[in-house]
Every structure is written in structure tokens, then in C-alpha cells.
Amino acid sequence: MRILFAQAWYVLTNRLFLTLLFIINFLGTIYGYYWYSSQLSITEPQFWLFVPDSPTASLFFCFAIVGWLLGKNFKLIEALALITLVKYGLWAVVMNLLTLAENGSIGRDGWMLVCSHFLMAVQGILYMKKYRFTLVHIAIAAIWTLHNDIIDYVYGQMPIYRSLEQYANNIGYFTFWLSIVCIFIAFLVYNKREYLQKL
């Protein structure tokens, strides 16, 4: 089993694979910002930074990958990447499945979003051994994440899912606790760093 882990880790950290992963995430980030363009067009400028949640998460990961390729650790970016990749990856999966339950169909684009966002969350977890953030970085990332929730669900800037608007309060409650879980995951990664290095 340890040999399998070592082989998988070798592939995941290979410069060619990391470069390919960067390109995929960069293109996904661009598409994500484009996907949010219609919502951004009706959003007040002071909220622009907090509306495109998923592409911002993948952008954080792009910068983390650049750091690894340069032999560096952008620690705050890594904390933001882990928390937001897992959070918004899982959030989008749940929202699209709820839309499926509500409407009976989400179409090809909906399933594409389910798959791509699930892989966002997976890649955040797969690179746990790479992260070098500290508790300070986790705290700052936690403030960003929870502040984003306030912007979304107090100021009404959450991603637009027309068929789910009636459940906004429930979704806000779910999102808050999803944030807490993802912040806790980052704490576990920090706390178990020595163990992870042995895998």
C-alpha cells in the first residue's frame, strides 16, 4: 500500500503533471469567471470580488501550483485553496443535485458542473502533503471564507440558482456549516502534517 501511495504521489508531484493541472485549472478559472459574467453585470461593484466563488477557488489553486513549480509554498494561498476548493466544489455538487431534484433535469451543462466541481474538491484533498500553511494562515482564510458567506447570504450575492431561490435561508445555513467543516479540514491537515509526510 505504501508503494502505491509513493507511486501516486510521484505522479501528482511530477512537474509535467503539475503543469498540466495548472493549465486545466487556469482554463477552468477563465470559464468560471465567464460563467459568472451575467451575474456580475447586475452586481454592485463592491461585491464583485465575492460573487465568482468557484473560479476564485481554482485561481487560488493555480497560484499554489505556481509556487510548487518554483519550489516555494505560498502558505496563505494554500490555505485559501484547500478550504475554498473543498467548500465550493462540494457546494456546487449539492446545489446541482438539488436542482435535479427540484426540476427533474439539469442537462449536460449541469452534469459537467457536478463532475468538474467534485474534481475541484478532490484535488484540494489530494495535495494535503504539499501544504505548509500555519494556524495564522488558516485563521485568515477562515475569515475570508465566513465573510464571503455573509456577503452571499446577508447581502444576497449568492450564485443564482433560480429554482432554489425559495430555499435561500436553508442553503445559507448549510453553506455556513460547510465552511466550518472545510476550515476544520485545514486544521486537521496542519495538525497531522508530520503523519501525512510519512505516507
Secondary structure, DSSP 4 states (H G I P E B T S, - for coil): -HHHHHHHHHHHH-HHHHHHHHHHHHHHHHHHHHHTHHHHTTS-GGGGGGS-HHHHHHHHHHHHHHHHHTT---HHHHHHHHHHHHHHHHHHHHHHHHHHHHHS--HHHHHHHHHHHHHHHHHHHHTGGG----HHHHHHHHHHHHHHHHHHHTSS-SPP-GGGGGGHHHHHHHHHHHHHHHHHHHHHHHHTHHHHHH-
